[in-house]
Amino acid sequence: MNNEFISTDFKEMFSIMEAALANGQKTQFTVTGTSMFPLFSNGRDTVVIARVPEYNKRDIIFYIRNTGDFVLHRIVDKKIENGTTVFSLCGDNQYVAETPIFEEQIIGKVVGFIRKEKSYTINHFGYRLYSFLWCLNLPVRPYIINPVMTVYKKIVKIKNKKNNRSAK
């Protein structure tokens, strides 16, 4: 049996994911990007996605933007406007909500994740506590994220200078 993986563009995999989700199956992929940090780290964590009958505040959903980009963000608000459900979404490492997002754009919901070969569900107490507290801090995130990112960028800059010096 061959245990090698095939690497492909995410857009190519989308039709396979859609078919699996439409048949009631779950699908999973490794997170890329930093918008859901600190919960999910780029290249480290794998999320498990499923279709569910309803999406609610604090759910993390996988959706497609009008631009065709695939995104994993958290629902921070849900409203009914003129009979249509409108969602506002925000990454855990962001503080500006993206809206309007409509139900037709939603591919599925994160129902679990895998970190260091250990599986967690969204019913795990630690995850539920994190989600509750992290959504509460949305109004003060600019005061948290901006200073942390400034320090992070300075550390990277210093590290790059050291690497450049040692390479000479």
C-alpha positions as CSV (number, residue, x, y, z in Angstrom):
1,M,0.0,0.0,0.0
2,N,1.3,3.4,-0.9
3,N,1.2,5.9,1.9
4,E,2.4,8.9,0.0
5,F,0.2,12.0,-0.4
6,I,-0.6,13.9,-3.5
7,S,-0.2,17.7,-3.2
8,T,-2.6,19.8,-5.2
9,D,-4.1,23.3,-5.4
10,F,-7.0,23.8,-3.0
11,K,-9.4,24.9,-5.7
12,E,-8.8,21.5,-7.4
13,M,-9.7,19.7,-4.2
14,F,-12.9,21.8,-3.7
15,S,-15.1,19.7,-5.9
16,I,-14.1,16.5,-4.1
17,M,-14.8,18.2,-0.7
18,E,-18.2,19.5,-1.9
19,A,-19.2,16.0,-3.0
20,A,-18.2,14.5,0.3
21,L,-19.9,17.2,2.3
22,A,-23.1,16.8,0.2
23,N,-23.1,13.1,1.0
24,G,-23.0,13.8,4.8
25,Q,-19.3,13.0,5.1
26,K,-16.7,15.0,6.9
27,T,-13.6,16.4,5.2
28,Q,-10.4,17.8,6.6
29,F,-7.5,19.9,5.6
30,T,-4.4,21.5,7.1
31,V,-4.8,25.2,8.0
32,T,-2.7,27.7,6.1
33,G,-2.4,31.3,7.0
34,T,-2.5,33.2,10.3
35,S,-6.0,34.6,10.5
36,M,-7.2,32.0,13.1
37,F,-4.1,32.2,15.3
38,P,-3.7,31.5,18.2
39,L,-6.3,28.7,17.9
40,F,-4.9,27.3,14.7
41,S,-1.3,27.6,13.4
42,N,-0.2,27.7,9.8
43,G,0.8,24.2,8.7
44,R,0.4,22.7,12.2
45,D,-3.3,22.1,12.7
46,T,-5.9,20.2,10.7
47,V,-9.5,21.1,10.8
48,V,-12.5,18.7,10.3
49,I,-15.4,20.2,8.4
50,A,-19.0,19.1,8.1
51,R,-22.3,20.5,6.8
52,V,-24.7,21.3,9.6
53,P,-28.3,22.5,9.5
54,E,-27.6,25.8,11.2
55,Y,-24.6,28.1,11.8
56,N,-24.4,30.2,15.0
57,K,-22.4,32.8,16.7
58,R,-18.9,31.5,17.7
59,D,-19.0,28.7,15.1
60,I,-15.9,28.6,12.9
61,I,-17.0,28.2,9.3
62,F,-15.2,27.5,6.0
63,Y,-16.6,29.7,3.3
64,I,-15.9,31.1,-0.1
65,R,-15.6,34.9,-0.7
66,N,-17.0,36.5,-3.8
67,T,-13.4,36.7,-5.0
68,G,-13.1,32.9,-5.0
69,D,-10.9,32.8,-2.0
70,F,-11.5,30.1,0.6
71,V,-11.5,31.3,4.2
72,L,-11.8,29.9,7.7
73,H,-13.2,32.5,10.1
74,R,-15.5,32.7,13.2
75,I,-19.1,34.0,13.2
76,V,-19.2,37.0,15.4
77,D,-22.7,38.1,14.5
78,K,-25.8,36.7,12.8
79,K,-28.8,38.8,11.7
80,I,-31.9,38.3,9.6
81,E,-32.2,41.1,7.1
82,N,-35.2,41.1,4.7
83,G,-35.7,37.4,5.4
84,T,-32.1,36.6,4.6
85,T,-29.5,35.4,7.2
86,V,-26.5,37.7,7.1
87,F,-23.3,36.7,8.9
88,S,-20.4,38.8,10.2
89,L,-17.1,36.9,10.4
90,C,-13.7,37.6,11.8
91,G,-10.5,35.6,12.2
92,D,-9.2,35.1,15.8
93,N,-6.1,37.0,14.8
94,Q,-8.1,39.9,13.4
95,Y,-10.4,42.7,14.7
96,V,-12.3,43.9,11.7
97,A,-15.4,41.9,10.8
98,E,-16.2,40.9,7.3
99,T,-19.8,41.3,6.3
100,P,-22.1,40.5,4.6
101,I,-21.5,36.8,4.2
102,F,-24.5,34.7,3.2
103,E,-25.4,31.1,3.9
104,E,-24.9,30.2,0.2
105,Q,-21.2,31.1,0.6
106,I,-20.7,28.7,3.6
107,I,-19.1,25.3,2.7
108,G,-19.2,23.8,6.2
109,K,-18.4,24.2,9.9
110,V,-15.4,23.2,11.9
111,V,-16.6,20.3,14.0
112,G,-13.2,19.2,15.3
113,F,-9.5,19.6,14.8
114,I,-6.3,17.6,15.0
115,R,-3.1,18.9,16.7
116,K,0.0,16.8,17.3
117,E,-1.9,13.7,16.3
118,K,-4.6,14.2,18.9
119,S,-8.2,14.9,17.9
120,Y,-10.5,17.4,19.6
121,T,-14.2,18.1,19.0
122,I,-15.8,21.5,19.3
123,N,-17.6,20.1,22.4
124,H,-14.2,19.9,24.2
125,F,-14.4,22.1,27.3
126,G,-11.1,23.9,26.6
127,Y,-12.2,24.7,23.1
128,R,-15.6,26.0,24.3
129,L,-14.0,28.2,26.9
130,Y,-11.5,29.6,24.5
131,S,-14.3,30.4,21.9
132,F,-16.4,32.1,24.5
133,L,-13.5,34.2,25.9
134,W,-12.0,35.0,22.5
135,C,-15.3,36.3,21.2
136,L,-15.7,38.5,24.3
137,N,-12.3,40.2,23.5
138,L,-13.3,41.4,20.0
139,P,-13.7,45.0,21.0
140,V,-10.2,45.2,22.6
141,R,-8.4,43.0,20.0
142,P,-6.7,46.0,18.3
143,Y,-5.0,46.8,21.6
144,I,-3.9,43.2,22.0
145,I,-3.0,42.2,18.4
146,N,-1.2,45.4,17.3
147,P,1.4,45.5,20.1
148,V,2.0,41.7,19.8
149,M,2.4,41.9,16.1
150,T,4.8,44.9,16.5
151,V,7.0,42.9,18.9
152,Y,6.8,39.9,16.6
153,K,7.9,41.9,13.5
154,K,10.8,43.4,15.5
155,I,12.0,39.9,16.6
156,V,11.8,38.7,13.0
157,K,13.7,41.8,11.8
158,I,16.5,41.2,14.4
159,K,16.6,37.5,13.5
160,N,16.9,38.3,9.8
161,K,19.7,40.7,10.5
162,K,21.6,38.0,12.4
163,N,21.0,35.5,9.7
164,N,22.3,37.9,7.0
165,R,25.4,38.7,9.1
166,S,26.2,35.0,9.6
167,A,25.7,34.3,5.9
168,K,28.4,36.8,5.0
